[in-house]
Amino acid sequence: MNTLLSQEELSSAKRLLFMSHLALGDFVYHGALLKALKKAYPNLEIDIWMDDCRDKKKKWHSERSSTLTSWVSKTDIAEVIFPIATGNNDRDMLVRRASRRNYDIIFYLASTRIERFAYIARSISSKAILMGSSPSGFVNKIKSARYLRHVKRRFELNLHDSSTHIFDKYKRYYERCFGPLQIAESDKYGVGISLPQDSIDFVKQWCRNEKTDNFSPFVMINPISTSHKRDLNGDTLTHLIVSLLARNPSIHIVVNVPPSSIVGIKALIAPNLNKISDQQKISIFSAEDDFYTLPALMVQCDFIVTVETSVMHIAAVLNVPQLAIVRKKAKKWKPLRASEIYWCEGDIKDCDGADLASKALESLSETLDAKN
């Protein structure tokens, strides 16, 4: 395999900056590959730049940044983490900070705003070996040529391949740059997650406070993503909750949401609580201060129903039974290990609530039967 970096360059390099528009689901797979890279080249210090180089800040930026930083900082992967910038001035400060790290290699992997990543990478260092993604297609190449002229080592993204899983795609790009990488057995479904004891203790106490007994099966519903198109709408969510409790009155449901969505979810569910005889059977959870409380809670669950977001990838890593709700056009993002997948023809917000509830009831029944 002809790689973009020679073995001599890799062996002599001391510091590498990895740049990508990271989300939690992305890091499930990037984390496994960065671990493999670090094992193959222990001489390399790896830093991570997770800013997505947008001009306008998104409302979920601060939550994503703090959650990702909470996760990555407790792994052994990154020496320095550059968070999502709060604005252009903050990004300029991050660039200056990164410049002082004197990188030997800067590697960016982006499918959007590629030109911005290339520009910022070169702004960080004019001396580092710079390599990264370039768009596919003749027109896109022409449009980006002047912005990527200083990126001498490039690999082309295949954005039209919808059948290859994203983990395999990422691995292919990494190996184009660095050569063959051996993924650890513990990371074959995504980067392994080691739970800190304080997170485990916090969740166990939370469960004792929320559950009415120690025997009720615990079912998590994760209805929120970073796009309303991938969220469960209010009617579908409440129909799902009511249906699950009507058929399985012994279960306890926990609705997992980002901190910013707690008030909204409570308001959404409240009008339908009169349909539920035992309202203590529903709890709302949010990993407000510590990312690891989310996977710590997930391993306490008997079953998870989740929209197409990071929770389905984390559940696969943790091997927790789940029903993942995935758009057909996003097959490459399906979790590598799932009990069932509910495929949506269009957006998840438009999925049939009754049909989804029926599928969830069937999957939950099979899961609970298998445990008994």
N, C-alpha and C positions, 0 to 999 in steps of 0.2 A: 504493500500500500504506500503510495506517495503522499506523505503528510506535509502540512504547511510549515511545520517546525522540524528541524533536524534533531537527532538524538544529542548531538553536541550542544545545540542551543538549549535544549531542555535540561540537560545535565548541568550546564554552567549557570543557568538562571537561578536567581535567589527569590524573586518576588513577582507574583502574577496578580493582575486585577481582572476579575470576572465581572462583566457588566451585562445586565438583562433587566427587562421590565418584569421583575419577579412578583408573582403572587404566591400564596401559600401552596396551591396545587402545583405550580411550577417547581417550587423548591422540593416537593416530594421526590421529583425525578432529578432535578439538577443536583440536589444534595447527594444522592447516591453516586452520581457521576463525578462530582467534585471530590468525594471521599476516595473513589477509585483513582482519580488523578493524583491525589495527594499520596496515596499508597504507592503508586508507580514511581513518583518522583518526590521522595521525602525531603529533598533539598528545597522544594518550592514552598514559600509562604504564600497563601492564597487570601486575598481580600475580596470582598463582595460589594458591588455597587448595585443597589436595588431600585434606584430612581428610574422612573419610566420616561423621563425627559419630556413631559407634557408642558405646554405653555400655560394651560389653565389647570388649577388644582381641582381634583375630584373630592366629593364629600367624604369618600371612604379612604382617602389617602392616609390620614393620620392613624386610623385604626389599623390599616394594613401594615403601615410602617412599624408601629409599635409592636404588633403581634409577630411580624416576621423577625424583628430584631430580638424579641423575647425568645423566639425559637432558636434562631441561628446562633445567638450568643452563647447558648449552652451546649452547642455541638463543638467538636474539635476541628471544624472545617475551616472557619475564617479567623484570621488574626484581627482584621479591622472590617467593620461593617459601615457602609455609607448608606444612610436611610433615604427614604423618599423625601425629596426637597419640598419645602413649604412654599417655594416661589423661586423666581429667577435669582434674586440676591442670595438666597440660601444655597442654591445650586452653584453659584459662583464661589461661595465659601467652601463648598464640598470639593470643587475642582481644585482650589488652592491647597486644601488639606491633602487631597490625593496626590497632587504634584510633589509634595514633600516626601512621599513614600518611595520615589525613585524606582519605578517599576521596570523590570526587564521585559515583561510581556504584558500586553493588554489584549484581552479576548472578549469581544462582545457578541452576544447572540440575541438578536432582536428580529421580530417579524413585522413590527410597525416602527415608524420614526427612525428607520435605519440611518438616515443621513445625520440625524441629531446625535445618535450614539457615536457615529464615526467622528463627528466634529468634536464632541466632548472628550472622546478618547484621545484624540490628537492634542486637544487643549491641555489634558492632564500631563502628557509627555510627548515631546518631539523625538526622543531618543529610543523609547521602548519599541520592541517589535509589535506592530499593530496588526491584528487579524480579526476578521469578523464576517458576519453574514452580509450577503448582497441579494437584492430581489431577483426573482426569476422573470423571464419574459423580456422580449426585445424592447418594448416601449418603456418598461420600468427601468431597464438597464440604462437606456439613453437618458431618462430623466434624472437618474441618480449619479451618472458618470462623473460630473464635475464635483460632487460632494464626496465621492469615494475615491478620488484619484490618488489620495495619499495612503489609502489602505491597499498595500501591495499584495497582501495575502488574504484571499477571500474564499468563502465557500458559498455556493448558491443554495438558497432555500427552495424546497419543492412544496409550495403552498397548495398545489392542486391535488396532492396525494392525500386522500381522506381515509384510506384504509389502514395505513401504517400507524401503529400506536405512537403517541407522542414520546414515550420513553425511548422507543427504538429510533425515532427520528432524532431526538437529542443525542443519543449515543452515537449515531452515524455522524453527526456534526462534530462532536467532540473527537471522535477517532479520526476524522479528516484532518483535524488540527494536531492531535497529540499522538496518534497511533493507537493500537489496540489497548482497551481498558478492561480489567477484570472486575465485574461487579460482585461484591460480597454476597454470599448466600442470604445474609440477613437483610440485604437491600434489594432483593430481586423484584419486589413489588413496589419499591420506592424506599427512600432512606429510612432506616430503622429509627424508632423513637424510644429513647430511654427516659422513663418518667422519674422526675425528682421526687424524693420522699415527701417533701412538704406539699407538693401538688396532690399527691395521692391522699395524704392526710386531710387536706382541705376538702377534697371531693367526698371522701368517706363521711366526714362530718356534715357536709351539705346534704348528702343522701339521707343520713339519719334524721336530719331536721325536716326534710321534705316528704319522705315516704311514711305512710301510715303503718307499715309493717316491714319486716325484713324478707318477706317471701314473694311479694308482688313482682312479676316480670317488669323490667324497666325498658321502655320503648322511647327512643329519641326521634323527634321530627325536626329536620333542619330545613326550613322553608325559604331562607333568604340567601341571595347571592349578591354580587356587586352590580347586577343588571336586573331591572324590573322584568325584563323579558324571560329571565331564568328563575324568577321567583314564583312560588305558588300564590295564586290570587286568594283573597280572603275567603270566598265561598268554598274553594277547593280545600283550603287548609282546615276550616271549621268542619266541613263535611268529613274529611279524613279523621279528625279527632273524634267526632261524634260516632262515626262508624266503628272505629277501633274499640272505643270504650263500650259501645252497645253490644258488640260481639264478644269482647273479652273484658268483662267488668273487673277482673282481678288485676289488670295491668296498671302501671303508673306511667303517664306520658310526661316527658320533659321536652319542651320546645326550646331548641337552641337558636339564639339570635345574636347578632353583633350588639355591642353596648348601645349604639345609636338607635337601634330598632326596638328596644324593650318597651318603651311607652306605646309605640305604634302597634306592636303585636298584642299587647294587653287590650288596647282599644278595639282591635280587630276581633279578638276572641270573645270579649265580654258579652256582646249581645246574644251570643249563642250558648252561653253557659247554662241557661235555663233548660236546655235540652239534655244536660248531663246531671244525673242524680247526685253523684259524689264529686263535687268540684275540687276536693282535695286531691283528686287523682291527676291533676294537671299542675306542672311546675314550669317556670320559665328560667332558663339558665343563660348566662353570658360569661365568657372568659374575659373579664374586664381588665384584670391586672396581670394575668399570667397565662400565656398561651397553653402551657402544659396542663392546666386544669381541664381543657377541652378533651385531649386524648385520655386523660385520667378518668374523666366521666364516661367517655365512649367505651372504655374497657369494662365499665360497670353495667353497660347496657346489654340487654338480650337481643335487641333488634334496633336497626336504624332505618328511617326513611329520609332520604336527603335529595335535594335538588342538585343540579350539576354544578358543584363547587368543591372546594378543597376537602370538605368533610368526607366525601365519597372516596377520595384518594387516601386520606388518613385512615379511614375505616378499613380499607383494603390492606394497608400496611399492618394494622393492628389485628387483622383477621376477625373483625366483628361482623356478624351477619347483617346484611343490609339490602334494601331495595333502593337502587340508585335511579333517579329520574333524569334521563339524558335525551337530548335532541338527536334525531337521526343524523343530522348534518354534522354532529360533533362526535362521531364514533371514535375518532382518534383519541378522545379524552375519556373514554369509558374507564372505570376503575379496573385494575388488572385482576382483582379478586373480589367478586361480589356474589351474593346469594342469587340475586335477580336484578335485571335491568328493565325498567319501564321506559320504552322508547316513545318519544314524542315526535309526531310528524312535523309540527311547527314549533312555536315558542312554548316553553313550559307554562307560562302564565295562562295559556289557552287550553291546557290539557283538560280532558274530561274528568271532573271530580269523582263521579260515581264509578267510572272505570278504574281510575287510580286507586280508589278506596277498596274496590273489589280485589285488585291485584295485591295491594298491601295486606289485606286480610288473609289472602291465600298464602302469601310468603311468610307472614307472621305465624300462621297456624303450623306450617311445615317446620319452621324454626323451633317453635316451642315443643312440638311433638318430638323432634329429634333430640331435644335436651332432656325429655322425660323418659 
